[in-house]
């Protein structure tokens, strides 16, 4: 939709009413806010987890926009240290997931081996 950066598009559902046989239509705007959850929203934990995992790879390439955009990573910190700081800011239920714990163990080991 022109003129509004928050609008991504529209979803439209069309169906025929089974009792009356009339065609029904429902339109719903799709906005960026529908993809941003409040901090600690459990439905977003998987997205944050994916961003943390992707950021490990991005850190090795010196590019970090995903977690900065989510507000979990400051712009002045780089590398694997920033990944660990972002994980510290992530919701506690996410940090307690076994696969996230393992990812963070790998990041800490990489840091011990001198990877920045």
C-alpha positions in Angstrom: 0.0 0.0 0.0 1.6 3.2 -1.1 2.7 5.8 1.4 2.9 3.7 4.5 6.1 1.7 5.3 4.3 -0.3 7.9 1.8 -1.7 5.5 3.0 -4.9 3.7 -0.2 -5.8 1.8 -3.6 -7.4 2.3 -4.9 -10.8 2.9 -8.3 -11.6 1.3 -10.5 -14.6 2.1 -13.6 -15.3 -0.1 -16.1 -18.0 0.6 -19.7 -18.9 -0.1 -22.1 -18.9 2.9 -23.4 -22.5 3.2 -26.8 -21.5 4.4 -27.6 -18.5 2.1 -25.3 -19.3 -0.8 -24.1 -15.7 -0.9 -20.5 -14.9 -1.6 -18.7 -13.5 1.4 -15.4 -11.7 1.5 -13.1 -10.6 4.3 -10.1 -8.3 3.8 -7.4 -7.8 6.4 -4.4 -5.5 6.1 -1.0 -7.1 6.9 1.4 -4.7 8.7 4.9 -5.0 10.1 3.5 -4.8 13.7 1.9 -8.2 13.2 5.4 -9.6 13.0 6.9 -7.8 16.0 6.0 -9.2 19.4 6.3 -7.7 22.8 9.5 -8.7 24.7 9.1 -12.1 26.2 6.2 -13.2 23.9 6.7 -17.0 23.8 5.5 -17.1 20.1 8.6 -15.2 19.1 11.2 -17.3 20.9 11.8 -19.4 17.8 12.4 -16.3 15.7 14.8 -14.9 18.2 16.6 -18.3 18.4 16.9 -18.4 14.6 18.3 -14.8 14.6 20.9 -15.8 17.3 22.0 -18.8 15.3 22.2 -16.8 12.1 24.1 -14.1 13.9 26.8 -16.6 14.8 27.4 -17.1 11.1 27.0 -13.4 10.5 29.6 -12.6 13.2 32.1 -14.7 11.3 31.5 -12.4 8.3 31.3 -9.1 10.2 27.7 -8.4 9.4 25.0 -8.2 12.2 21.8 -6.5 11.2 19.3 -9.2 12.3 19.7 -8.9 16.0 20.2 -5.1 15.9 16.9 -4.8 14.1 15.2 -6.9 16.9 16.7 -4.5 19.5 18.8 -7.3 21.1 22.2 -6.1 19.9 23.9 -2.7 20.2 25.6 -1.3 17.2 28.9 -0.7 18.9 29.6 -4.3 19.9 30.9 -6.8 17.3 31.7 -10.4 16.9 30.9 -13.4 19.1 30.9 -11.1 22.2 27.9 -9.4 20.7 26.2 -12.7 20.1 26.6 -13.6 23.8 25.4 -10.2 24.9 22.3 -10.5 22.6 21.6 -14.0 24.1 21.8 -12.5 27.6 19.1 -10.0 26.6 16.9 -12.7 25.0 14.0 -14.0 27.0 14.9 -16.6 29.7 12.8 -19.4 28.2 14.8 -19.1 25.0 18.1 -19.3 26.8 16.9 -22.4 28.6 16.2 -24.4 25.4 18.8 -27.2 25.0 19.7 -26.3 21.4 20.2 -22.6 22.3 22.4 -23.7 25.3 24.4 -25.8 22.9 24.8 -23.0 20.4 26.0 -20.7 23.2 28.5 -23.3 24.3 29.8 -23.5 20.8 30.1 -19.7 20.7 32.0 -19.6 24.0 34.3 -22.3 22.7 35.0 -20.4 19.6 35.8 -17.3 21.7 38.2 -19.4 23.8 39.9 -20.5 20.6 40.4 -16.9 19.6 37.6 -16.4 17.1 36.3 -12.9 17.4 
